[in-house]
Amino acid sequence: METIYTVHQREIKLKSINDCINLWFWGDVHRDAVGFDEQRWKWFLKKSAEDDPDKTYYIGMGDYHDLASAREQQKLTRDHLHETTMETLDELVEKRNREFAGEISQMRGKLIGLIDGNHNWRFPNGVTASEDLANRMGCEHLGWLTHLTLTFKFFTKTQNVYIVACHGRAGGKRIGTSINQVEDMKAIFPIADIYCMGHNHDRGAWPIDILYPSRGRGGVSIKQKRQFLCRSGSFLKAYEKGRSNYATGRLLRPADLGALKLRIGFHRDMEDGDRIITDIEAVI
């Protein structure tokens, strides 16, 4: 598995500072797995489609399909299997991507980008399944780790919202471990607004605050900034009667399935100069 780091920027125009957008983080779909929760996946697509399409955006967090994890692909090499076998697998992945792109067609034009997961098939030309899906959707391929800047424009004013997103790491059974792994990214990129990981199938958003110096008309003052540590959820069920899976084998907590929605808005601070403040709320 390649751990590619990317940097991207997306400009979003708003009519008024009173406008807000909905930003959905979704991933770990495992669309072709036996335990895929199709009902919950369809509910997510329906629910997100009910938001104002002009003010709704999406980020995919990896593992859209279940075929061939990074470890499995080390064994499924083109040197060890017949050429026709590999061609069959390539065609299968392409077919599933075509069908999946059709399923998420409502996101076209609003899908900011797709993160790589550890289930990410590589074609003979070096393109991965997530790259292929990004090409089909006309969005950015974000790699395994990305620093993303959303630049909001309100006539002559702009405000940046910084997002650090990564498919993520897993390990440990406690919720504190899950949050700490996201906070590890904050140690590398300390001033982002949103930090998001997938991979371990947890779903949630934990607000934390930092203090930072800001220069205004009255000199330097100390301001408070809210940041969110997020896990993007999953659509893979566990503990189904009569079935074996990874979560059961390791006695892991059943994940709170679904996607994560953040609402990003703004207000003006006139007390210490005319500044725009970012307001972020989580909808679980």
ABEGO torsion letter per residue (X at the ends): XBBBBBBBBBBBBBABAABBBBBBBBEGAGAABAABBAAAAAAAAAAAAABBAAABBBBBAEGABABGBAAAAAABBAAABBAAAAAAAAAAAAAAAAAAAAAAAAABGABAEBBBBABBBBBAAGBBAAAAAAAAAGBBBAEABBBBBBBBBBEABBBBBBBBBBAEBBEEABAAAAAAAAAAAAAABAABABBBBBGAGBBEBBBBBBBBBBBBAAEBBBBBBBBBBBBAEBABBBGBBGBBBAAAAAGBBBBBBEBBBBBBBBBBBAABEBBBBBBBBBBX
